[in-house]
Amino acid sequence: MKRLSILGSTGSIGTQALDVCRRLGYKVVALAAGSNVELMEKQAKEFMPKLVAMYDEEAAKRLSIALFGTGITVLGGKEAVLEAASADCDIVLNAVTGIAGLKPTIAAIEAGNDIALANKETLVAGGKRVMDYAKEHGVKIIPVDSEHSAIFQCLQAKGDYSRIKRLILTASGGPFFGRTAEELEKVTPADALNHPTWNMGRKVTIDSATMANKGLEIIEAAHLFGVSQNNIDVVIHRESIVHSLVEFTDNSVLAQLGVPDMRTPIQYALTNPERCESAVESLDLAKICTLHFYAQDNAAFPSTNIARYALSIGKTATAAFNAADEIAVAAFLEGKIGFTDIPRIVEKTVEMPLPAGDNFEDVFETDTEARKFAFALI
């Protein structure tokens, strides 16, 4: 019986994590979300956590009334989410979206809680600082993203990271696979939100369309597994059956396969190294028949190379990449800029003057300044 705190419980990953907890009989001791009072009320009444945190303070007030008499403590504001991350539990699942997920990760580490990490920005912005801080506190960081979970599972079989030759991240290619740079100038937010495979939040779906998500994943993989970006490749795999691969020094390649369902990596993050029965559909290769792989078109989708560039700069450039991407994606969804303006804004922001990046304060300073810079460009 494991005890969990789930941050971002009303989002896509959070709701699927609760489905896994429901099946495995895990105890949920804390829940945190942004402002979805109606769904949080249902979740709280079903799982009866000790603590529920709402980032939006007005939402917390309304939830307090809805949960009156249940014995559940309801808190509101940024500090409330940190309380949930610091709860007395076995593992914190961090599914908060964006840079807002970094401080809860730090809080969970300081509380000595292991972390199932679905928040890319924690390692994109925080990088090696987060990994070192977790090691200092004896905390495990276990990936939830399907690609990093796949690599993690492959490495569980091998155990020796020094024998890694190459990590191969797979990408669905999003809704615009095969489009030229000229064709992408005219796409709309509705077009970009029409992902062919995965059901994700709006920000992540746009990142998939621009291929910025693969850039974020390259940065994350480099820190998670201690591998140089020069040894991390990306291939387009439209079926989303092979979730990622690891090539070792003897040129043997291990891959993790499964139907595209986020409950698989979520469950393994919670149960590893053990495996439990799952509600996820079994993989039928004979039914699928063929799997296709393609090279990435970096000319039409430059975001991945911009992320590599940010990683090569060091300092806090990857934090600037992340901040500018969040601002540019929001502006695109609001109709203020075009689709191809997103990587242009991110690239210019990455080149802004940066602090040394030796500590978390530098990361947060970069995040603030990069947002201002990207706003000015917009």
Residue, then its C-alpha position, 0 to 999 in steps of 0.5 A: m500500500k503506497r501513499l501518494s500526493i498528486l499535484g495537478s490531479t484535475g489534468s490529463i495525467g492527474t486523472q489517469a494517475l487517480d485511475v491507476c490508484r483506484r485499481l491498485g488500491y493506493k492511498v491518496v493523502a493529498l491532491a493539488a490543482g489549479s481552479n477546477v472546483e467541480l472535478m476536485e470536489k469529486q476526486a476529494k470525496e472519492f479518495m478522501p485525502k487529508l489535504v486538498a490544495m488549490y492554486d487559485e485562492e477563490a477556487a479554494k474558498r468555494l471548495s471549502i464550502a463544498l467539502f465542509g463536514t468531510g474532515i478534509t483540509v482545504l488550502g489555497g494559493k502557491e504555498a498550499v501546493l507546496e504543502a501538498a508536495s511536502a505531505d507525509c507520503d511515499i511518492v509525489l506525482n508532479a503533473v503540474t504544467g509549466i515552470a509552476g511545477l519546479k517549486p513543488t519539486i524542490a519542496a518534495i525533495e526537501a521533505g524527502n519524498d520520492i517524485a514521479l515526474a510528469n513535469k518536464e519543466t522541472l528538469v528543463a529549467g532546473g536541470k542538473r541543480v535538481m538532480d544534485y539536490a535530489k541526490e543530496h536528499g536521497v530522493k529518487i526522481i522517476p520519469v512519467d513521460s512515456e519516452h523517458s519511462a521507456i528509456f528508464q525501463c530499458l535501463q532497468a534491464k541493463g543497469d549500467y548507464s556507462r554502457i549507453k551509446r545512444l538514446i533514441l526518443t520517438a515522436s509522433g510528429g504531431p498533426f503537421f507531419g510532412r508539412t513544409a515550412e511555408e505550409l506551416e505559416k498558415v496553420t491555426p490553433a484549431d489545426a495545431l490542437n488536433h493531435p493524431t494520437w495523444n489526448m493532452g493539455r493545450k500547451v503540450t499539444i502545441d509543443s507536440a505540433t512545433m516539436a518543441n516537446k522533443g527539444l524539452e525531452i532531449i534536455e530532460a533526458a540529458h539530465l535524467f540519464g547523464v547523457s550528452q545531447n550528442n548521444i540523443d537522437v529523435v525519430i518520427h514514429r507515427e504509430s506511437i507504439v515504440h516509446s523510445l529506445v536505448e542503444f548500447t556500446d555493442n550496438s544492441v538496441l532495447a526498446q519499450l513498446g505498448v499501445p499509446d496509453m499514459r497509464t502504463p508509464i504512470q503505473y510503472a513510475l509508482t510500482n517499479p521495479e515490480r509490475c502489476e496487472s493493468a487496464v491498458e489494452s494488450l499490444d497486438l503486433a499482428k493487428i498493427c502489421t507495420l511500424h514506420f520511422y522517419a527522420q525529423d525535418n529540422a528545417a520545417f520544425p526548428s524547435t528541437n535544434i533550438a533546444r539543443y542550442a540552449l543546452s549547449i549554451g549552459k547557464t540558464a539558457t534552457a530555462a529561457f527556452n522554456a519560459a519563451d516557449e510558454i509565452a509564445v504558445a499562449a500568444f499563438l493560442e490567443g491569435k496574437i502570433g502565427f504558428t511559425d513565430i513560436p520558434r522565432i521568439v524562443e530562439k531570440t529569447v535564448e540569446m538574451p544575456l543570462p546569469a551564471g545559473d549556479n542556483f535556483e534563484d538564477v533559474f527563477e530570475t531567468d524565467t522572469e526576465a525571459r518572459k518579459f523579453a518574449f512579451a516584448l518580442i510579441 
